[in-house]
Amino acid sequence: QVQLMQSGAEVKKPGASVKVSCKTSGYIFTAYAMYWVRQAPGQGLEWMGWINSGTGDTIYSEKFQGRVTITRDASATTSYMEVTSLKSEDTAVYYCGLASSPMRYWGQGTLVTVSS
Amino acid sequence: DIQMTQSPSSLSASVGDRVAITCQASQDITNDLNWYQQKPGKAPKLLIYDASNLDTGVPSRFSGSGSGTDFTFTISSLQPEDIATYYCQQYDNLPFTFGQGTRLDIK
């Protein structure tokens, strides 16, 4: 069965970077793109960007362009999402999701807390 | 980017009521629309895809309709376990934007 397992919670200081991983199993990794979504406390879902797991090509939402980098390691069937220059407003749960048809597979979420 | 306008932002209804949530896209997205249910502390759960297709294992009291720019999500008979926040999402064009969400409570 398809599984997406994310790395654990992180606490970072403002200005630092964080890299969240999404380890996958149960399907052919390069067959589907992976997307990332974040949810600030008490807020809605924000689509951040995605990566073509085969080619490594990425597309980012304009809001996150330049400060977010999504990568993948096909040999490890893992996708990564890095946010740099963290601010308190980046405190959120970050989710990975599989761009399968339909889009039913999500990771469990990773809480990133940015606090001095 | 395609804007998704979801309404209402919150809704209170009684058990057994019929509940409807609407989602309007800023441009034609044909039927490339998902509806998700999210409970506190959990990842979103897909209920409806392609605007009207029920995902596997989802109760039949949930349904979706619409195409183009206007979509509706309906719960035919509200159950206590349906308390959650519901989101629409378009996947016609990247970025795959979400509606603002509808928080559903029991009256």
Interface residues (C-beta under 8 A of the other chain):
Chain A: Y35 V37 G44 L45 E46 W47 G49 W50 I59 Y60 S61 E62 Y95 S101 P102 M103 R104 W106 G107 Q108 G109
Chain B: D1 N34 Y36 Q38 A43 P44 K45 L46 Y49 D50 N53 D55 T56 Y87 Q89 Y91 L94 P95 F96 T97 F98 G99 Q100 G101
